[in-house]
Amino acid sequence: MEISPNLSDKAQYDYELVLEAIDGNQQAYAELLERYRDAIYFMLLKMVNNPSDAEDLTIEAFGKAFKSINQYAPNFAFSTWLFKIATNNCIDFMRKKKSAPFSFENQSDDQDDPSHSIQCGNLDPEETLINQQKMKMMQEIVSKLKPRYRKLIELRYFKEYSYDEIAQELNLPIGTVKAQLFRARDLLSNVFSTTNHKF
């Protein structure tokens, strides 16, 4: 694929990372995330004026971009493409939120929620076996992550620690724990999508 001569050195480097990511290089995904995460987050924060929503939307934006990364064309900067995805996703979010009869803004996937235990208690033997297989697969995939992210995922989803417990265990502010978990989940999603066929 021919690179536009109008691309800056930074944009050309981004394109090299994109090609590596398409080839399955997880470090390339991580570097693209690191290069633009903060800029995307602060742009979205200005749009929604809610830190929690901005964090969710940041991860969604990267998730959508990484899922369709092979559709990126280097006739314009990767950052332009990424910001467009983030903006459009945010606009869709605000439209849905505005038209929703009830806001689930304060709801979360927190596993401290009693409903989580209720759901797990209703599994039949076949569903239990499937979940065990999924858990084994997930553990293998988690082992591919960097130690920092691997520890967060293990504490949160395998040991079912609360955010407070993780903060105490790792001696981190709870806001940092939440932010890093968002990043860890995003990286995990990308590892899963590129390695799922091997299991």
C-alpha positions in Angstrom: 0.0 0.0 0.0 1.4 3.4 -1.0 2.0 6.0 1.7 0.9 9.5 0.9 3.8 11.9 0.6 1.9 14.4 2.6 2.1 12.3 5.8 4.4 13.6 8.5 7.2 11.5 10.0 4.9 10.9 13.0 2.1 9.7 10.7 4.4 7.5 8.7 5.7 5.9 12.0 2.0 5.3 13.0 1.5 3.5 9.7 4.4 1.2 10.3 2.8 0.4 13.7 -0.5 -0.3 12.0 1.2 -2.8 9.6 2.8 -4.5 12.5 -0.5 -4.6 14.4 -2.2 -6.2 11.4 0.5 -8.8 11.4 -0.5 -9.6 15.0 2.2 -7.7 16.9 0.5 -6.9 20.2 3.3 -4.4 21.2 2.2 -2.3 18.1 -1.3 -2.2 19.4 -0.1 -1.2 22.8 2.1 1.6 21.4 -0.7 3.0 19.3 -2.9 3.0 22.4 -0.2 4.7 24.4 0.4 7.4 21.8 -3.2 8.5 21.5 -5.0 7.4 24.6 -4.7 10.6 26.5 -5.5 12.9 23.5 -8.6 10.8 22.7 -9.7 10.8 26.4 -9.5 14.5 26.8 -11.2 15.2 23.5 -14.1 12.9 24.6 -14.1 14.4 28.1 -14.8 17.8 26.6 -17.7 16.3 24.6 -19.4 14.3 27.4 -18.2 16.2 30.5 -18.1 13.0 32.5 -14.8 11.2 33.3 -16.3 7.7 33.6 -18.1 8.0 30.2 -15.0 9.4 28.6 -13.0 6.4 29.9 -15.5 4.0 28.5 -15.7 5.8 25.2 -12.0 6.0 24.9 -11.8 2.2 25.2 -14.7 1.8 22.7 -12.9 4.0 20.2 -9.7 2.0 20.3 -11.6 -1.2 20.3 -13.5 -0.2 17.1 -10.3 1.1 15.5 -8.3 -2.0 16.3 -11.1 -4.3 15.1 -11.2 -2.6 11.7 -7.5 -1.6 11.6 -7.0 -3.4 8.3 -9.4 -0.9 6.7 -7.2 2.1 7.5 -5.8 3.7 4.3 -2.5 5.6 4.7 -3.6 8.5 2.4 -4.3 10.4 5.6 -2.9 10.2 9.1 -3.9 7.3 11.4 -4.6 9.9 14.1 -7.2 11.6 11.8 -8.9 8.2 11.3 -8.8 7.3 15.0 -10.2 10.7 16.1 -13.0 10.4 13.5 -14.0 7.0 14.9 -13.9 8.3 18.5 -16.0 11.4 17.6 -18.6 9.4 15.7 -18.9 6.8 18.4 -19.3 9.6 21.0 -22.0 11.3 19.0 -23.9 8.0 18.7 -23.5 7.5 22.5 -24.9 11.0 23.2 -27.8 10.5 20.9 -28.7 7.1 22.5 -28.3 8.6 26.0 -30.5 11.5 25.2 -33.3 9.3 23.8 -33.1 6.6 26.4 -36.1 6.5 28.8 -33.9 5.5 31.6 -30.2 6.1 32.2 -28.0 3.2 33.2 -25.1 5.6 33.7 -24.6 4.5 37.3 -24.9 0.8 36.5 -21.6 -1.1 36.1 -20.2 -4.5 35.4 -18.9 -4.5 38.9 -18.6 -8.1 40.1 -19.5 -6.9 43.6 -23.1 -6.7 42.3 -25.2 -9.4 43.9 -26.9 -10.1 40.5 -23.5 -11.5 39.3 -23.7 -14.3 41.9 -27.3 -15.0 41.1 -26.5 -15.4 37.4 -23.7 -17.8 38.1 -25.9 -19.9 40.3 -28.3 -20.7 37.5 -25.9 -22.4 35.2 -26.6 -26.0 34.1 -23.8 -28.5 33.8 -23.2 -27.9 30.1 -23.0 -24.1 30.6 -20.6 -24.6 33.6 -18.3 -26.8 31.4 -18.4 -24.1 28.6 -17.5 -21.4 31.1 -14.7 -23.5 32.5 -13.3 -23.9 29.0 -13.6 -20.1 28.4 -11.9 -19.4 31.6 -9.0 -21.7 30.7 -8.7 -20.0 27.3 -8.8 -16.6 28.9 -6.1 -17.5 31.4 -3.8 -18.6 28.5 -4.5 -15.3 26.7 -3.9 -13.2 29.9 -0.5 -14.8 30.2 0.5 -13.0 27.0 -0.1 -9.6 28.5 2.5 -7.4 30.2 2.9 -8.2 33.9 1.2 -4.9 35.0 -1.9 -5.6 33.0 -1.8 -9.4 33.7 -1.9 -8.7 37.5 -4.9 -6.4 37.2 -6.9 -8.8 35.1 -6.1 -11.7 37.5 -7.1 -9.8 40.6 -10.2 -8.4 39.1 -11.7 -11.2 37.1 -10.0 -14.4 38.4 -9.8 -13.6 42.1 -12.8 -11.2 41.9 -11.2 -8.5 44.0 -13.1 -5.2 44.3 -11.5 -2.0 43.0 -10.7 -1.0 46.6 -9.0 -4.4 47.3 -6.9 -4.1 44.1 -5.9 -0.5 45.0 -4.7 -1.8 48.4 -3.0 -4.8 47.0 -1.0 -2.8 44.4 -0.7 0.3 46.5 -2.4 2.5 43.7 -5.1 5.2 43.8 -8.5 3.7 42.9 -8.8 6.0 39.9 -5.5 4.6 38.6 -6.8 1.1 39.1 -9.9 1.8 37.1 -8.1 3.5 34.3 -5.5 0.7 34.0 -8.2 -1.9 34.0 -9.9 -0.2 31.1 -6.6 -0.4 29.2 -5.9 -4.0 30.3 -9.4 -5.0 29.1 -8.8 -3.3 25.8 -5.4 -5.0 25.3 -6.9 -8.3 26.3 -9.7 -7.9 23.8 -7.2 -7.4 21.0 -5.1 -10.4 22.1 -8.2 -12.5 22.2 -9.3 -11.4 18.7 -5.9 -12.3 17.1 -5.3 -15.5 19.0 -8.8 -17.0 19.3 -8.4 -19.2 16.3 -5.6 -21.1 17.9 -7.7 -22.5 20.7 
